Amino acid sequence: MGRKLFFDPILSGNGTQACADCHRPQNAFSDPRQFSLGIDGIPGFRNSMPLQNLAWNFSQKFNWDGSAPSLEDQIFEPVTNPIEMNNTWPQAEASLKNHSEYPQLFKEAFNGATIDSILVTKAIAQFLRTLISGNSRFDRHLLGENILTPQELNGINVFMSEELGDCFHCHGNPFNPLWTDNTFHNNGLDASFTDLGLGNVSGDPRDNGKFRAPSLRNLAYTAPYMHDGRFATLDEVINHYSEGLVFSETIDPLMKSVAQGGVQLSEEDKAALKAFLLSLSDPEFINNPDFQNPN
């Protein structure tokens, strides 16, 4: 039922927009637009995050800025957000109660409980926790298949080397298959901030400009990149860390090469790093029939 709700526009104020409109399966449940549009055509101000392996977010802080303490809490907000679904929960609940199928589905799923926003968010959250991605070429490499190219193998070395890419502190390593530390970093995008990120949630100025480190899984499908979708290509992302870092007062100490503008990768190392990062993409995930629209 959570899958049906995720793909159904019934939760939106005018019945035209579903969760899946901004989290598309073919894009690893992200949005290829820089900013998603709400039901009234108004754009947001952050890029839509991909949805994968969320059951292992042990920090229990969701969204780019950590504003939701659980998946269920994250689902509450878009329904009523005036620039997203622009609905009220009483109206959404009434739509579900008057539907030809949902009353029976909720009865079966929740032992006859009355349809309300809590049960809706529980159902969708349970579906989201099933969105598991773990069959990329790199995953198969870890299982012993000899399928990575020499360039991709070199890219792992660039990724793991503190003298080269120095990527692993925020994005994990081959023994952390989430490919994110699930915490928040200022990664040197700007000298000052209009979007404070975590700082807007915590109220601590030391958190200004910090955003969640996204998983590196499925990068082949999730462009554009960064919290504001400013980079259209993976090459631009790599160039940022190589020679585009910008100092600010809250920059993460892990951005050790900011004084030089970045880690200064060679073109060969950039190409190898990109090849490795793309090997983390999982075509089975975006084509899994269990994750597609059932309506």
N, C-alpha and C positions, 0 to 999 in steps of 0.2 A: 504494500500500500504506500509506503514511503516513496518508492520509485514512481508510482502513478501520480502522487502529489507533486513530486519534483518536476515532472514534465507537464503538469496540468496548469493552464493559466487561471484556474478558478480562484486562486488566492489573491489575484491582483484586483485593483479597484474597478477596472472596466472589463475584466475577463480576457485580456489580450496578452498577458505576459506571465511566463512561468519561470521558475528558478533556472531551468535549462536554457533560457534565452541568453543569459549572461554566463552560464557555465555549460559549455557545449561539449558533448562527448568527444567529438572529433578533434577538439582542441585540448584534450585532457581536462575537460571541465573548466576551461578558462574561456576568455573572449578574445578573438583576434582584433577587436577594436581597441584603441587606446583606452577609451572610456565607454562603458556600457551606457545605453540609453534607457531611461525609465518609460513608463506607459505614456507620459506626456511629451516624449521626445527630448527630455532634459538630460544632458550628460552628467555622469558623476565626476569625481575628481581623482579617483584611483583606478588602477587596472584591476580587472577581475582575477582573483587568485585561482590557480588550479586546485582541484579537489582530488587528493589521492593519499592513501595511507594515513588518513586523519586519526584513526584509532590509536596511533602511536605518538600523538602529540601530547607528551606527558607534562608539558608546561601548562596545559589547560588554558592557554591564551590564544584566541583565534582572531582573525582579521590581521591586516597589515600592521595595525597599531595595538593589537592585543586587547581590544575593547570588549571582546566577548569571552567570558570565563568558561564557556562550554559550547559544544556544537549546537545544542538546543537553544542557548541564548543567542548564538549567531543567527539562527534561522528566524527568531522573533522579529528582528529589526528591519529587514528589507520589506516585509509585508506592509509595514506602516510608514516606512520612509517616504516622504513626499516626492522625492526625485527617483524613487524606484517603483515599487508596486502601488504606492499611494492608496492604501486601503486601511480599514480598521479591522481589528480582530473580530469584533462582534459581527461585522458584515461578512467577513470570510467564513466564520463559523456558520452563519445562516445559509450561505451559499452551499456549504457542504451538507448541512442538514436537509436542505431541499433538493439535493441531487438524487438521481435515480439509483446510484450504486453506493455512494460513500457511507450512508447510514449502516448498511449491512456489513460493509468492509470494516468499519470501525467497531461494530459490535463483535465481529469475529476476532479482530486483532486485540481488542482491549476488554474483552469479557463483558460487553454490554454497557461500558461506560459512555457517558454523554460526550458528544463531540465538543472539544474545546481546543484552545490554542496550545495548551500543554501537550495534548495527545498528538496534534498535528506536528509539532516540532519534534516530538519523540520519534514519530514514524519516519519523518524525513531524515533525521539524524541517524537512525538505524540503517537506512539505505546508504547514506554517505559513508558510514563505517565499513560498508562492504566494498567500497571502491579501492581495491587493492591492486597496486601495480608492482610486479616483481619478476617480469620475464623479458627484460631488455637483453641485448646482446652481452652487456657487461655482466648481468646476473648469470647468464649461461656460462660466461667465462669463469665466474667464481665457482660454478658447479663442475668445472673441469673441461668444458668444451674449448677446443683450441680454435677460436673463431675471430679473435681480435687481430687487426692488422698491426704491423710494426709501428705505424704512425699512432694508432690508438694506444698501444702499449707505452710509447714514449710520452703521450699525453698524460697518462697516469703519473708518470715521474714528474712532469711539469706541475701537475696539480698538487702533488704531495711534497714537493721540494720547497723549503722555506727560502731558498735562494732564487727560485724561479717563480712559479705561480703563487705559492703560499695560500692555496684556496681551502685547505682542509680544516682550518680552525673553525670556520663558520659553516662549512658544508660537509663535514664528515669525511669518511674514508671508506675503503672497501669493506671494512668490518662494521660500518654504520650505514646500512643500506637505505636509510631514509634520505641521505644526502642533504640534510639540514640539521643544525643544532637546535632548531625550534626556539631560538632566542632572538634578541633584537639588537641591531647594529646600525651605527651611522657609518656607511661605507664610502664616504667621501664624494657624494654627488654634488653638494652645494656648499657655499660659504655661509649662507643664511637660509632660513626656512619660512615659507608660507604655510606649509603643512608640517606641523610639529611631530606627527607620528605618535610614538609611545609617550612623548612628553605631554601631549594633549590629554592623554588618559590618566597618566600618573600625577600630573601637575608638578613634576620635578624638572626643572630646566636642564638638568644633566641628561635627561632622556630626549631632549629635543633633536629631531632629525633621525631618530632610531626607528627602524622598521624591521619586521620579521625577515629573517633569512629564508627565502623560499627554497623548497626542494629543487634539486637540479634534475630530477627525473622528468622525462618527456619534454625536454627543451625543444625538440624538433617540432612540437605542436603548439607551444604556449607563447609564441611571440605575440605582442611586444613585451619587453622585459622591464623590470623595476616596478616599484609601487605605483609610479605614475606613467608607466608604459612609454618612457621617453626613448628607449632604445628599440628600434625596429628589428634589429638583427643581433644574432649572437656575436658576430664580429665586433659590433659596437660595444657590447658588454665587455668583451675581452680587452678591447682598446681602452676602455675606461680604467680597468684595473692596471693596465700596462703603462699608460701615460696620461690618464685623465683624472687622477685623484685630486680633490680639492680640500684644503684644510678648513676646518671649523672647530669651534671650542669643544664640541662633543664628539669629535671624530673618534672612532673606535681605536684603541691602542694596537689592535691587530693590523691596522693600515700603516704598517711600519715604514713603508716607502713613500709616504705622502710628500715628504720634502723633495723628493725627486720626481714627483708627479705620478708615481706608480712603480711597478716592478720591472718595467723596461724589458719586456720579452722580445726575443728575436721573431722575425716573421715565421721561421720554421717552428719555433716553440708555440707561437699563437695557433698555427695550423694544427699542430699535434694536440694542443689542449682542446680546440674546437672538436676535433675528431673524437677524442675521448668523451667529451660532454655529450655529443650526439649519440654515442653508444649506450647512454643511459635511457634512451627512448624505447618505449614498449608498445609496438603496434597492436599486440593482443589486447592491451588495456583499452585503447580507443575504439576497438572493434568488438569488444565483448558484448554478445547479445543480451546478457543479463543487466547491462548498464545502459541499454537503449530505451527509447520511448515505447512504453507498452500500450499507450492509449490509442 
